[in-house]
Amino acid sequence: MSDWQNNSRHALKSADQCHDFFKTSGFEDNHFPIKIPLEFANLIDKNNPNDPLLTQVISVKNTQQQTGFSLSPLEDEQHAPVAGLIHKYPNRVLLITSRVCAIHCQYCFRQNFDYAGHDAISNWLLINDYIRSNTQINEVILSGGDPLSLSDEKLQSLIHKIESIAHIKTLRIHSRSAVVTPSRMTKKLVHMLESTSLNVVMVLHSNHANELSDEFANIIQKLSKITLLNQSVLLKGVNDSAKVLTALSIRLFDLGILPYYLHMLDKVSGAEHFLVSDERAIELHQQLQKKLSGYLVPKLVRDENAESKTWM
Ligand code: SF4
């Protein structure tokens, strides 16, 4: 078993474990189970009950039910012509490659997703036929869950299959694992990603500069052939300040990563306490434009009725 797989096994997975580790009593075992890798837990200030990393993973009883929140806010399943493949935009498809994540973010819009019915690995034959017969598709996005939760062997096999489709030029990987469990970025994985004939884009998911550890920095700065972008979710109590978002953009750029998207919260039930109002989001974005060079200001976006809408 690799170090990262071993680390994954030892993640905090219950309220009792979290109470012991953080010496606090705020955790609840809810329908979306707790999962906090130790590499991430060790970045949390145990003396700060409002630590921005802790806030993202602490599961709380939902006492603030608000209208507009639902179990599956984006209804991704309605855009799956083949199980495991989501096709919303002409030139690209997204594959649900894994139901597993290194961490359970309590604001996650896919926390109720029907992963069992949408598994791209087991449904590859039909997915292969679909992509080959739609020649306008030139980009395949690996998502999940987290595609880096797959073993190297499964990932390599999938990449080889995608490479063999002549009209696919770009492989995009959406991953939070690389940030929260840098041990996942093994030499073997890096070699695999850097040696494919496809253009590789990694869209990392980081919400706060405190998540970007020195260990992560050491690994990510060694990547030379991969385009690195970051997406964040705008979260109340985590990053809803111009100071925090500015620090994140600057830290990302220092590591060779461009801030790409700042997502409005997808309104999944249980995440009501993370919601930032539209007015506040626009105000923050305007403040970022004043403080940062244009290329360091992420696009403010919201997914509405399965369409990504860029505000600014
Ligand atoms: S890593 Fe991504 S998919 Fe997994 S729980 Fe967090 S936001 Fe959701």
Residues whose N, C-alpha, C, O or C-beta is under 5 A from the ligand:
A	BS01	SF4	C101 I103 H104 C105 C108 G144 G145 R176
